[in-house]
């Protein structure tokens, strides 16, 4: 294998550090997932497999099961958690647990969360070593006689890096021992350099009843409504205390990912997404604030849509770029400004990719 006595599988220091960092964030991951998240420019995931095997010999990682596609799932040991904290530059107290025993069932939810993190991060593919150029004679220049093929456009850049993420993050008031007022986020992204101070992520494998998903929206809203004392003595949203402030008012963004896999078809997925959206209407719909007037119904008066305490919803169906899922629908929830002063009707302006629902008139279908 060309390794040393200490590392017989021949892994490098850099790749071992990448494995520790990836597992410190994802908790559970296959070598293939770590390869695509950390260094997609590598030819294959062999370097990550060898690094995991070498780290296992030193008691830093362990594999207790395999994914549904027969890839070994790795996680940290208690000693490995300390090493991962050093690799990420984080205090050990912020690292969370080590997911002991979770891989024995294949960890399908954790695998789906990992794919979502990989798809959003979209780590650039970079060569890992110089490639010698072949000296070839210059080709003769000829005029094209047929249609000219246009190379495919480069994929849109991703957001953040592995250190921007945390997974299995409990969100609750400090005084709430039971956590009833909060929720556990599947993943949290902090990428202020991309204009995204904080993004909460939930992943649904389409195995739970829609009512369970609807309750998660309500728990997020209750958490976003919690307040804490600011340094100036006033009140501020509790969620702003551990995260960097945003230039936007209102609640922080939330992405809800539907991962049907091979369990349900496109129509069943669309029906599920519609059911969840209709069941959470009170959470994201907002309220129309009409001016005072006489002789006209409230819905016909001038006013504005108030999204201050709402979670407006935008949804997209299809696999995220860079992901391995066959089909995936995404419901993304983003904070928006209240109203649009440029429109006297008070209706929020429309922007690309954003749908702001308009309140139906009384008596309409």
Long-range contacts (C-beta under 8 A, 24 or more apart in sequence): 1-50, 3-50, 3-54, 7-54, 7-57, 8-54, 8-57, 9-50, 9-51, 9-53, 9-54, 10-50, 10-54, 11-47, 11-50, 11-51, 11-53, 11-54, 11-55, 12-47, 12-51, 15-39, 15-47, 15-48, 15-50, 15-51, 16-51, 16-54, 16-55, 17-87, 18-48, 18-51, 19-48, 19-51, 19-52, 19-55, 19-61, 19-74, 20-55, 20-60, 20-61, 20-76, 20-80, 20-83, 20-84, 20-87, 21-84, 21-87, 21-88, 21-162, 21-163, 22-162, 23-61, 23-74, 23-75, 23-76, 23-80, 23-84, 24-76, 24-81, 24-84, 24-85, 24-87, 24-88, 24-90, 24-95, 25-88, 25-117, 25-162, 25-163, 25-165, 25-166, 25-167, 26-110, 26-113, 26-114, 26-117, 26-165, 26-167, 27-75, 27-76, 27-96, 27-97, 27-98, 27-99, 27-102, 27-110, 27-167, 27-168, 28-73, 28-74, 28-75, 28-99, 28-102, 28-103, 28-107, 28-110, 28-111, 28-114, 29-73, 29-74, 29-75, 29-114, 30-67, 30-71, 30-72, 30-73, 30-74, 30-111, 31-71, 31-72, 31-74, 32-71, 33-111, 33-114, 33-115, 33-118, 34-74, 36-118, 36-123, 36-322, 37-114, 37-117, 37-118, 37-121, 37-123, 37-162, 38-123, 38-162, 39-123, 39-126, 39-128, 40-123, 40-124, 40-125, 41-124, 41-125, 41-126, 41-127, 41-128, 42-128, 55-80, 63-103, 64-100, 64-101, 64-103, 64-104, 65-103, 65-104, 65-105, 65-106, 65-107, 66-103, 66-106, 67-106, 67-107, 67-108, 67-111, 68-106, 68-108, 68-111, 73-103, 73-106, 73-107, 73-111, 74-103, 75-99, 75-100, 75-102, 75-103, 88-162, 88-163, 89-163, 94-166, 96-166, 96-167, 96-168, 96-169, 97-168, 108-205, 108-261, 109-186, 109-203, 109-205, 112-203, 112-205, 112-257, 112-259, 112-261, 112-325, 113-167, 113-186, 113-187, 113-201, 113-203, 115-259, 115-323, 115-324, 115-325, 116-186, 116-187, 116-201, 116-203, 116-257, 116-259, 116-320, 116-323, 117-165, 117-167, 117-187, 117-201, 118-322, 118-323, 119-320, 119-321, 119-322, 119-323, 120-158, 120-159, 120-160, 120-189, 120-201, 120-255, 120-320, 121-158, 121-159, 121-160, 121-161, 121-162, 121-164, 121-165, 122-155, 122-156, 122-157, 122-158, 122-159, 122-321, 122-322, 123-158, 123-161, 124-157, 124-158, 155-321, 155-322, 156-321, 158-322, 159-189, 159-191, 159-194, 159-196, 160-189, 160-190, 160-191, 160-194, 160-196, 164-189, 164-190, 164-191, 165-189, 165-190, 166-190, 171-200, 171-220, 171-223, 171-239, 172-223, 173-226, 173-238, 181-219, 181-222, 181-223, 181-226, 182-219, 182-222, 182-223, 183-216, 183-219, 183-220, 183-223, 190-243, 190-244, 192-244, 196-253, 197-243, 197-244, 197-245, 197-246, 197-252, 198-239, 198-243, 198-244, 198-246, 198-252, 198-253, 199-252, 199-253, 199-254, 199-255, 200-252, 200-253, 200-254, 200-255, 201-254, 201-255, 201-257, 202-254, 202-255, 202-256, 202-257, 203-257, 203-259, 204-256, 204-257, 204-258, 204-259, 205-259, 205-261, 205-263, 206-258, 206-259, 206-260, 206-261, 206-263, 206-264, 206-269, 206-272, 207-263, 210-272, 210-275, 210-276, 210-279, 211-279, 213-256, 213-276, 214-276, 214-279, 214-280, 217-256, 217-280, 217-283, 217-284, 217-311, 218-280, 218-283, 220-254, 220-311, 221-251, 221-283, 221-309, 221-311, 224-251, 224-252, 224-311, 225-309, 246-335, 248-335, 248-337, 249-308, 249-335, 249-337, 249-338, 250-307, 250-308, 250-309, 250-310, 250-335, 250-336, 250-337, 250-338, 251-309, 251-310, 251-311, 251-335, 252-335, 253-332, 253-333, 253-334, 253-335, 254-311, 254-332, 254-333, 255-330, 255-331, 255-332, 255-333, 256-330, 256-331, 256-332, 256-333, 257-320, 257-328, 257-329, 257-330, 257-331, 258-328, 258-329, 258-330, 258-331, 259-325, 259-328, 260-327, 260-328, 260-329, 261-325, 261-326, 261-327, 262-326, 266-317, 266-327, 269-317, 269-327, 269-329, 270-317, 270-329, 273-315, 273-317, 273-329, 273-331, 276-331, 277-313, 277-315, 277-331, 280-313, 283-310, 283-311, 284-310, 284-311, 284-312, 284-313, 284-333, 285-310, 285-357, 285-359, 286-310, 286-312, 286-357, 288-346, 288-359, 289-346, 297-361, 297-362, 299-359, 299-361, 299-362, 300-361, 302-344, 302-345, 302-346, 303-346, 304-338, 304-339, 304-340, 304-346, 304-347, 304-348, 305-338, 305-339, 305-346, 305-347, 305-348, 305-356, 305-359, 306-338, 306-339, 307-335, 307-336, 307-337, 307-338, 307-348, 308-338, 311-335, 312-336, 312-354, 312-356, 314-353, 314-354, 314-355, 316-353
